[in-house]
């Protein structure tokens, strides 16, 4: 999450190119939206008891339990001509690339449809409710996405879950059951894992949708400096920052916050080139 925040800042400064990343998580992790309140909405003691890390995303939306999902992030300038200038336009175009990817795999994915105006989420968990402007398969939400727009740049983050979110997430929400049942413990990992999803094909679908070439890359010197600043700030305090962009928490422990690895395998990052 700190990497995405650093890239967003770099794009806003004009020191980073438009960037897309694909990544998975090294350990089970609950990520919450920047506006959610961890102590109020979630059972932190149960998260620690079950070895679930906790992080705050720089984007909004509901909580997601990451275990076997495939995640993406896109950061670009608001003035980038390759992206529509509006939130709905850029959100929709990125979604079209993801839908093309899923359809190419033989998964019947499509927009939810219906009226967007007046829609409100029904709970604290991201995958428990689907807005009309989200990607569904057979009526079930299969991709959770959220976008944050700052002065001059935006960051969109998304999670692709083929078999739905593990039932265990409901136990971590204060409005959910008080404990994790044996059945839900056994169903912790989805039947249809995203571990083997072809990331290169997802990249190609972004290239086709945007009419660009995605060039492999790594963090720039400025992004690395920004990343170090964010991590350093995180280690100073266990408290949650209202802005949601600089703070992330690891597993809640006495005497400090553990900063977990975002990805247990090499991160694939690309910049857009016309």
ZASE-225940 format. One record per residue (C-alpha): residue number from 1; residue in one letter; y, z, x. Coordinates in Angstrom, 2 decimals. Layout:
[pt NUM; "a"; [Y; Z; X]]
...
//
This chain:
[pt 1; "x"; [0.00; 0.00; 0.00]]
[pt 2; "x"; [2.31; 0.72; 2.91]]
[pt 3; "x"; [1.59; -2.75; 4.30]]
[pt 4; "x"; [2.67; -4.38; 1.04]]
[pt 5; "x"; [5.82; -2.25; 1.00]]
[pt 6; "x"; [6.63; -3.29; 4.57]]
[pt 7; "x"; [6.15; -6.97; 3.76]]
[pt 8; "x"; [8.33; -6.66; 0.65]]
[pt 9; "x"; [11.12; -5.15; 2.74]]
[pt 10; "x"; [10.73; -7.89; 5.35]]
[pt 11; "x"; [10.96; -10.60; 2.70]]
[pt 12; "x"; [14.03; -8.94; 1.20]]
[pt 13; "x"; [15.65; -8.81; 4.66]]
[pt 14; "x"; [14.81; -12.44; 5.32]]
[pt 15; "x"; [12.63; -11.55; 8.34]]
[pt 16; "x"; [9.28; -12.24; 6.62]]
[pt 17; "x"; [7.97; -15.42; 4.98]]
[pt 18; "x"; [6.51; -15.56; 1.47]]
[pt 19; "x"; [3.15; -13.86; 1.93]]
[pt 20; "x"; [-0.16; -13.47; 0.09]]
[pt 21; "x"; [-2.82; -10.93; 1.06]]
[pt 22; "x"; [-6.42; -10.42; -0.07]]
[pt 23; "x"; [-8.08; -7.06; 0.54]]
[pt 24; "x"; [-10.73; -4.57; -0.54]]
[pt 25; "x"; [-10.84; -0.78; -0.23]]
[pt 26; "x"; [-12.73; 1.16; 2.44]]
[pt 27; "x"; [-13.54; 4.06; 0.07]]
[pt 28; "x"; [-13.25; 4.82; -3.67]]
[pt 29; "x"; [-9.54; 5.19; -4.41]]
[pt 30; "x"; [-7.40; 5.80; -7.48]]
[pt 31; "x"; [-4.11; 3.93; -7.25]]
[pt 32; "x"; [-1.38; 4.88; -9.70]]
[pt 33; "x"; [1.78; 3.05; -10.73]]
[pt 34; "x"; [5.09; 4.11; -9.17]]
[pt 35; "x"; [6.31; 5.69; -12.42]]
[pt 36; "x"; [3.20; 7.78; -13.12]]
[pt 37; "x"; [3.14; 11.54; -12.49]]
[pt 38; "x"; [-0.03; 12.58; -10.62]]
[pt 39; "x"; [-0.01; 16.28; -11.52]]
[pt 40; "x"; [0.80; 15.58; -15.16]]
[pt 41; "x"; [-1.47; 12.60; -15.81]]
[pt 42; "x"; [-4.50; 13.18; -13.56]]
[pt 43; "x"; [-6.99; 15.86; -12.52]]
[pt 44; "x"; [-6.31; 16.06; -8.80]]
[pt 45; "x"; [-8.95; 18.75; -8.28]]
[pt 46; "x"; [-11.62; 16.49; -9.78]]
[pt 47; "x"; [-10.51; 13.59; -7.58]]
[pt 48; "x"; [-10.93; 15.75; -4.48]]
[pt 49; "x"; [-14.26; 17.13; -5.68]]
[pt 50; "x"; [-15.64; 13.60; -6.08]]
[pt 51; "x"; [-14.22; 12.24; -2.81]]
[pt 52; "x"; [-11.73; 9.90; -4.48]]
[pt 53; "x"; [-8.60; 9.06; -2.48]]
[pt 54; "x"; [-5.27; 8.88; -4.29]]
[pt 55; "x"; [-2.42; 6.47; -3.54]]
[pt 56; "x"; [0.75; 5.41; -5.30]]
[pt 57; "x"; [1.42; 1.68; -5.56]]
[pt 58; "x"; [4.90; 0.26; -4.95]]
[pt 59; "x"; [4.39; -1.61; -8.26]]
[pt 60; "x"; [4.16; -0.15; -11.76]]
[pt 61; "x"; [1.43; -0.14; -14.37]]
[pt 62; "x"; [-1.48; 2.19; -15.03]]
[pt 63; "x"; [-4.07; 3.78; -12.76]]
[pt 64; "x"; [-6.88; 1.70; -11.26]]
[pt 65; "x"; [-10.09; 3.03; -9.75]]
[pt 66; "x"; [-10.79; 0.75; -6.78]]
[pt 67; "x"; [-14.42; 0.63; -5.66]]
[pt 68; "x"; [-15.81; -2.88; -5.66]]
[pt 69; "x"; [-12.82; -4.93; -6.82]]
[pt 70; "x"; [-10.96; -7.67; -4.96]]
[pt 71; "x"; [-7.20; -7.17; -4.65]]
[pt 72; "x"; [-4.36; -9.56; -3.96]]
[pt 73; "x"; [-0.64; -9.16; -3.31]]
[pt 74; "x"; [2.15; -11.73; -3.25]]
[pt 75; "x"; [5.61; -11.09; -1.82]]
[pt 76; "x"; [8.40; -13.68; -1.94]]
[pt 77; "x"; [12.14; -14.10; -2.19]]
[pt 78; "x"; [13.65; -14.33; -5.67]]
[pt 79; "x"; [15.41; -17.49; -4.48]]
[pt 80; "x"; [12.21; -19.12; -3.17]]
[pt 81; "x"; [12.09; -22.53; -4.94]]
[pt 82; "x"; [8.28; -22.45; -4.99]]
[pt 83; "x"; [8.35; -19.60; -7.52]]
[pt 84; "x"; [9.96; -19.51; -10.98]]
[pt 85; "x"; [13.08; -17.33; -10.90]]
[pt 86; "x"; [12.09; -15.08; -13.83]]
[pt 87; "x"; [9.62; -12.21; -13.84]]
[pt 88; "x"; [7.52; -13.83; -16.55]]
[pt 89; "x"; [7.64; -17.20; -14.80]]
[pt 90; "x"; [6.48; -15.95; -11.40]]
[pt 91; "x"; [3.94; -13.60; -12.99]]
[pt 92; "x"; [2.54; -16.46; -15.02]]
[pt 93; "x"; [2.32; -18.92; -12.13]]
[pt 94; "x"; [0.47; -16.41; -9.93]]
[pt 95; "x"; [-1.81; -15.72; -12.88]]
[pt 96; "x"; [-2.57; -19.43; -13.25]]
[pt 97; "x"; [-3.87; -19.46; -9.67]]
[pt 98; "x"; [-6.15; -16.50; -10.42]]
[pt 99; "x"; [-7.37; -18.10; -13.68]]
[pt 100; "x"; [-8.13; -21.34; -11.82]]
[pt 101; "x"; [-10.15; -19.33; -9.30]]
[pt 102; "x"; [-12.18; -17.55; -11.99]]
[pt 103; "x"; [-12.72; -20.73; -14.01]]
[pt 104; "x"; [-13.95; -22.51; -10.86]]
[pt 105; "x"; [-16.55; -19.75; -10.49]]
[pt 106; "x"; [-17.72; -20.42; -14.05]]
[pt 107; "x"; [-15.98; -17.37; -15.55]]
[pt 108; "x"; [-14.24; -18.05; -18.86]]
[pt 109; "x"; [-10.87; -16.47; -18.00]]
[pt 110; "x"; [-7.71; -17.09; -20.01]]
[pt 111; "x"; [-4.43; -15.52; -21.09]]
[pt 112; "x"; [-4.66; -12.85; -23.78]]
[pt 113; "x"; [-2.14; -14.52; -26.10]]
[pt 114; "x"; [-0.18; -12.87; -28.89]]
[pt 115; "x"; [3.29; -11.33; -28.94]]
[pt 116; "x"; [4.61; -9.69; -25.78]]
[pt 117; "x"; [7.70; -8.16; -27.39]]
[pt 118; "x"; [7.10; -4.60; -28.54]]
[pt 119; "x"; [3.74; -4.20; -26.77]]
[pt 120; "x"; [3.09; -0.81; -25.15]]
[pt 121; "x"; [0.13; 0.37; -23.03]]
[pt 122; "x"; [-2.28; 2.68; -24.84]]
[pt 123; "x"; [-3.14; 5.03; -21.98]]
[pt 124; "x"; [-2.74; 6.03; -18.33]]
[pt 125; "x"; [-5.52; 3.73; -17.08]]
[pt 126; "x"; [-4.62; 0.10; -16.35]]
[pt 127; "x"; [-7.84; -1.51; -17.61]]
[pt 128; "x"; [-7.97; 0.54; -20.84]]
[pt 129; "x"; [-5.38; -1.71; -22.48]]
[pt 130; "x"; [-4.46; -5.36; -22.16]]
[pt 131; "x"; [-1.07; -6.82; -22.97]]
[pt 132; "x"; [-0.92; -10.29; -24.56]]
[pt 133; "x"; [0.23; -11.60; -21.18]]
[pt 134; "x"; [-2.85; -10.63; -19.16]]
[pt 135; "x"; [-6.05; -12.34; -18.01]]
[pt 136; "x"; [-9.09; -11.75; -20.19]]
[pt 137; "x"; [-12.70; -12.89; -20.40]]
[pt 138; "x"; [-14.48; -12.59; -23.74]]
[pt 139; "x"; [-11.67; -10.36; -24.96]]
[pt 140; "x"; [-11.96; -7.94; -22.02]]
[pt 141; "x"; [-9.33; -7.46; -19.37]]
[pt 142; "x"; [-10.65; -8.73; -16.04]]
[pt 143; "x"; [-7.49; -8.73; -13.90]]
[pt 144; "x"; [-4.88; -5.98; -13.69]]
[pt 145; "x"; [-1.52; -7.05; -12.23]]
[pt 146; "x"; [1.96; -5.59; -11.88]]
[pt 147; "x"; [5.17; -6.85; -10.32]]
[pt 148; "x"; [8.10; -5.03; -8.70]]
[pt 149; "x"; [11.42; -6.81; -8.28]]
[pt 150; "x"; [14.07; -5.55; -5.86]]
[pt 151; "x"; [17.39; -6.99; -4.79]]
[pt 152; "x"; [16.39; -10.39; -3.48]]
[pt 153; "x"; [12.58; -10.18; -3.48]]
[pt 154; "x"; [9.51; -9.36; -5.55]]
[pt 155; "x"; [6.03; -7.99; -4.93]]
[pt 156; "x"; [3.10; -8.63; -7.26]]
[pt 157; "x"; [-0.17; -6.75; -6.82]]
[pt 158; "x"; [-3.41; -7.44; -8.68]]
[pt 159; "x"; [-7.00; -6.25; -8.97]]
[pt 160; "x"; [-9.91; -8.50; -10.01]]
[pt 161; "x"; [-12.86; -6.65; -11.60]]
[pt 162; "x"; [-15.76; -8.77; -12.79]]
[pt 163; "x"; [-17.80; -6.10; -14.58]]
[pt 164; "x"; [-15.02; -3.87; -15.82]]
[pt 165; "x"; [-13.71; -0.63; -14.38]]
[pt 166; "x"; [-16.21; 2.20; -13.76]]
[pt 167; "x"; [-16.37; 4.69; -16.64]]
[pt 168; "x"; [-15.68; 7.53; -14.20]]
[pt 169; "x"; [-11.93; 6.84; -14.29]]
[pt 170; "x"; [-11.66; 8.44; -17.73]]
[pt 171; "x"; [-12.73; 11.80; -16.31]]
[pt 172; "x"; [-9.78; 11.77; -13.90]]
[pt 173; "x"; [-7.22; 11.20; -16.66]]
[pt 174; "x"; [-6.11; 14.49; -18.26]]
[pt 175; "x"; [-6.54; 13.04; -21.73]]
[pt 176; "x"; [-10.14; 12.04; -20.92]]
[pt 177; "x"; [-13.44; 14.00; -20.81]]
[pt 178; "x"; [-13.48; 17.23; -18.81]]
[pt 179; "x"; [-16.30; 16.18; -16.48]]
[pt 180; "x"; [-18.20; 13.17; -15.15]]
[pt 181; "x"; [-21.53; 12.71; -16.90]]
[pt 182; "x"; [-24.71; 11.94; -14.97]]
[pt 183; "x"; [-24.82; 8.53; -16.67]]
[pt 184; "x"; [-21.30; 7.69; -15.52]]
[pt 185; "x"; [-22.08; 8.86; -11.98]]
[pt 186; "x"; [-24.96; 6.40; -11.89]]
[pt 187; "x"; [-22.71; 3.62; -13.25]]
[pt 188; "x"; [-20.10; 4.22; -10.59]]
[pt 189; "x"; [-20.56; 0.79; -9.07]]
[pt 190; "x"; [-20.26; -2.26; -11.35]]
[pt 191; "x"; [-23.34; -4.37; -11.94]]
[pt 192; "x"; [-21.53; -7.52; -10.88]]
[pt 193; "x"; [-19.71; -6.78; -7.66]]
[pt 194; "x"; [-16.73; -8.71; -6.34]]
[pt 195; "x"; [-17.89; -8.06; -2.76]]
[pt 196; "x"; [-19.14; -11.62; -2.40]]
[pt 197; "x"; [-16.25; -13.40; -4.11]]
[pt 198; "x"; [-15.15; -16.35; -1.92]]
[pt 199; "x"; [-11.68; -15.39; -0.71]]
[pt 200; "x"; [-11.21; -18.83; 0.83]]
[pt 201; "x"; [-11.65; -20.37; -2.62]]
[pt 202; "x"; [-9.01; -18.01; -4.03]]
[pt 203; "x"; [-6.67; -19.14; -1.25]]
[pt 204; "x"; [-7.33; -22.78; -2.14]]
[pt 205; "x"; [-6.52; -22.08; -5.78]]
[pt 206; "x"; [-3.15; -20.62; -4.76]]
[pt 207; "x"; [-2.52; -23.68; -2.60]]
[pt 208; "x"; [-3.32; -26.04; -5.47]]
[pt 209; "x"; [-1.23; -24.12; -8.01]]
[pt 210; "x"; [1.84; -23.83; -5.79]]
[pt 211; "x"; [1.47; -27.09; -3.88]]
[pt 212; "x"; [1.58; -25.34; -0.52]]
[pt 213; "x"; [-0.57; -24.70; 2.53]]
[pt 214; "x"; [-1.47; -21.07; 3.12]]
[pt 215; "x"; [-1.24; -20.45; 6.86]]
[pt 216; "x"; [-3.25; -17.47; 8.27]]
[pt 217; "x"; [-1.07; -14.85; 9.89]]
[pt 218; "x"; [-0.66; -11.20; 10.81]]
[pt 219; "x"; [2.09; -8.61; 10.55]]
[pt 220; "x"; [5.32; -9.52; 12.32]]
[pt 221; "x"; [6.90; -7.09; 14.82]]
[pt 222; "x"; [9.48; -6.12; 12.20]]
[pt 223; "x"; [6.77; -5.50; 9.57]]
[pt 224; "x"; [4.84; -3.33; 12.03]]
[pt 225; "x"; [7.99; -1.30; 12.68]]
[pt 226; "x"; [8.59; -0.90; 8.94]]
[pt 227; "x"; [4.95; 0.11; 8.46]]
[pt 228; "x"; [5.24; 2.80; 11.14]]
[pt 229; "x"; [8.37; 4.14; 9.46]]
[pt 230; "x"; [6.64; 4.34; 6.07]]
[pt 231; "x"; [3.52; 6.06; 7.46]]
[pt 232; "x"; [5.67; 8.49; 9.46]]
[pt 233; "x"; [7.61; 9.37; 6.33]]
[pt 234; "x"; [4.37; 9.83; 4.40]]
[pt 235; "x"; [3.09; 12.35; 6.91]]
[pt 236; "x"; [6.19; 14.51; 6.58]]
[pt 237; "x"; [5.49; 15.61; 3.04]]
[pt 238; "x"; [2.85; 15.81; 0.33]]
[pt 239; "x"; [5.43; 15.29; -2.39]]
[pt 240; "x"; [5.69; 12.11; -4.46]]
[pt 241; "x"; [8.78; 9.96; -4.14]]
[pt 242; "x"; [10.38; 8.87; -7.45]]
[pt 243; "x"; [11.16; 5.43; -6.02]]
[pt 244; "x"; [7.46; 4.84; -5.45]]
[pt 245; "x"; [8.09; 2.52; -2.52]]
[pt 246; "x"; [7.91; 4.82; 0.47]]
[pt 247; "x"; [5.36; 7.46; -0.49]]
[pt 248; "x"; [1.61; 7.19; -0.70]]
[pt 249; "x"; [-0.89; 10.00; -0.81]]
[pt 250; "x"; [-4.36; 10.20; 0.56]]
[pt 251; "x"; [-6.99; 12.65; -0.58]]
[pt 252; "x"; [-5.24; 15.87; -1.57]]
[pt 253; "x"; [-5.98; 18.48; 1.09]]
[pt 254; "x"; [-4.44; 21.82; 2.01]]
[pt 255; "x"; [-2.05; 21.63; 4.90]]
[pt 256; "x"; [-1.35; 17.92; 4.77]]
[pt 257; "x"; [-2.00; 14.52; 3.30]]
[pt 258; "x"; [-4.67; 12.28; 4.71]]
[pt 259; "x"; [-3.56; 8.65; 5.01]]
[pt 260; "x"; [-6.65; 6.55; 4.23]]
[pt 261; "x"; [-7.45; 3.10; 5.51]]
[pt 262; "x"; [-6.35; 0.50; 2.99]]
[pt 263; "x"; [-9.10; -1.91; 3.93]]
[pt 264; "x"; [-12.37; -1.35; 5.72]]
[pt 265; "x"; [-12.66; -4.96; 6.84]]
[pt 266; "x"; [-10.26; -7.49; 8.39]]
[pt 267; "x"; [-7.27; -8.17; 6.16]]
[pt 268; "x"; [-6.68; -11.80; 5.27]]
[pt 269; "x"; [-2.97; -12.54; 5.10]]
[pt 270; "x"; [-1.30; -15.91; 4.61]]
[pt 271; "x"; [2.21; -17.25; 4.58]]
[pt 272; "x"; [3.30; -20.14; 2.38]]
[pt 273; "x"; [4.25; -23.42; 4.01]]
[pt 274; "x"; [5.47; -26.39; 1.97]]
//
